[in-house]
């Protein structure tokens, strides 16, 4: 078998595998997504699931157009209560903060310019 015939067969096999790959991608990924989005669903490409959107008023039971947030300043709370961190938040911040220690600089690396 000469080299030209062998090269032709290799290219035909690669082309056939490419065609099969493209068609399988279309069949298993693109066509289901298009069908899902065509009838108004939400397509999740990661899990390949077509989900039905649910209106928030139907989920929460509130009437459509009702206010979504209650103004805490008009409900009796003060602004100080809203901005002050809770004791738990202060405790977590204290645990997460590294202990304050003086910064050490190797000899010869100190700056000789005055501090700003």
N, C-alpha and C positions, 0 to 999 in steps of 0.2 A: 504494500500500500504506500503510495507516494505521499509526500508531505502536504501537498495541496488538498488532496482528498481527506486526509486526517484532520487538517485545520478546518475544512468545510464542515465536517461532522461535529467537531468540537463547538464551532460557532452555532450550528443548528441546535445542539443539545442545550447550550447556554441560553439561546433564544427561547427554546421551548420551556425551560424552567422559569425564565423571566415572565413569559406569558401566563403560565400557571400561577405564579406568585401574584401577579397583578390581578388576575381574575379572582383568585381566592380572597384577596384583600377587598375587592369590590363586593363580593358576595357576602363575606362575613363581617365587614365593618361599615362600608359606605352605604349599601342598600338598607340595612336595618336602621341606621341613623337617619337617612332620608325619609323612610317610612314613619319613624317616630316623630320627627319634626314636622312631617306633613300633616299629621292629625293633631298637632298641638302639644305633644309631649316634650319632656326634657330628656335629652340623651346624655348619659354618663359614659364617656368613652373608656374610663378606667375599668369599670365593672361591666360595661356593655349592657346597661339596664335602661329601659325606657320608663321614666317615671311620669306620673300624672301630677301636674301642678295643682295645689290646693289653695284656695283663697284664704287669706289670713282671717277675715271675719268668720268664715265657716269653721275654722280651726279653734278660734278663741271664743266664739259666741257673741262677740261685740257686734253692734250694728255697723254697717258699712258707712264710713265717713266719720265715725266717732273719734274723739281725740285719742292719740296713742300715748301721750305722756301727760301726767298730772303735774302741774306746776307746784313744786314743793314749797315755794315761798308763799303761795296763797293758801296752802293747806295747813298753816300754823307753824311750820318749821322755820327756823332762822337760817340765814346764810352761814353763820358761824358753825352751825351743826352740820351743814352740808360739806363745808370745805375742811373741817378739822379731821385729821386721820383718826381712826379708831385705835384703841389700845393694842389690839391684835396686829394692826398694820404697823404701828410703831415698833412693836416687839420683833416682827419679822424683818423690818428694815434694819434694826440693830443687829440681828443675827447675820444678815447678809453682808453688812458693811465690814470690810477688813479693818483690823485694828490699826490705829494711827501709829506710824513709826517714822522716825526721822529718815530722810532719804540720804543714802550714803553714795558718795561719788569717789571713784578711784583717784588716788593722788595723781596730779598732773592733768586731770581733766576738768579741774575747777575753772570757772570762768573768771577772768580778771576784769571784765567790764562791770560797771555798777548795775545794780538791780533796777529795773524800770519802775 
